[in-house]
Amino acid sequence: MIDERRLAEELAARHGVTSRRRLRELGLSPGQIDRLIRDGRLLATGNGVLRAPSVPSTLLQRCAVACAVTGGVIAFPTAGQLWELRRTPSVAAIHVVVPWERRVAPPHGVVVRRSRQLPDRDFVRRPDGIDVTSPPRTVFDAAALLSHHDLQSMIEDALYRRLFVPRTLIRLAERLGHPCREGSRLIAQVLAARDLAAPPVASEYELRLERAMLARGFPSLTRQHPVEIAPGHWIHPDLGVPEHRFFVEVDHRRWHDSSEDRSYDAWRDRRLRLMGCWVERVSDLAIDHQLAATVEDLWAAWTRVASRHAASA
């Protein structure tokens, strides 16, 4: 008799995906497995892998099937979706990487590529049957497909979420990079241009504004400079020129739309002004639709503040 409880636990733990080998390890006989297939409780997906049609098809289930059928590792861009990395393109197919010496016939909806360098330390083996490239390996692979700005944004997102630290990505890029390997030069350029001590940018909007301000001619901008606005109460403005006490905050509708948020922001700004600081707030809408004009306004404000500091020096 089939142990229904153990079967249900197996399917629940792996997004409805299992295999003949795993079911035999659970104590099911070949005949019992065939009966589950005949009754429509399991569907054969290839290479001994089985899927429960009663479990809804999701990205995770498709990844679990792809890993089980190919024996491969989920790779970018699908890996970027699993890690929820910013600027990851949305794709329908599941992308998998396998060792170079293996030849795999990709099942429907799966893209398989081979790699000469796929050590265990470059992927994460999840308990749900999904193997996925690690965050730094995922970002390295992304460099072959993304633009300079998109790769920079993805790296900042991963650093902000503490998926890795800068030196981890640098070491991986040095280990895997090669003049003939697509993306190696780009990721080296992005990493070389980044101040390792600088805190990461929290959002795409802050990064876009920072780029535009630097392109306009602003001096080097400090991210999240600590300012004590009340005894023991520290804030970290998004961008600024601390030597001029000039700071810019980027307001996102998601985080600054409630009356409580607006009240707190007003108190912060008031405390900064009482300390002799100049603070400007820029909305995400302004960055989306009026970036050039917004940067010109910030330039006018900063040059006025800088001239005052020069005169008082």
Helices and strands as residue ranges (DSSP letters): H 4-13, E 17-19, H 20-25, H 30-38, E 43-46, E 49-51, H 59-70, E 73-74, H 78-82, E 94-99, E 110-115, G 120-122, E 123-125, E 131-133, H 135-142, H 148-160, H 166-176, H 184-192, H 204-216, E 222-223, E 227-230, E 233-235, E 239-241, G 242-244, E 246-251, H 259-274, E 278-283, H 284-289, H 291-312
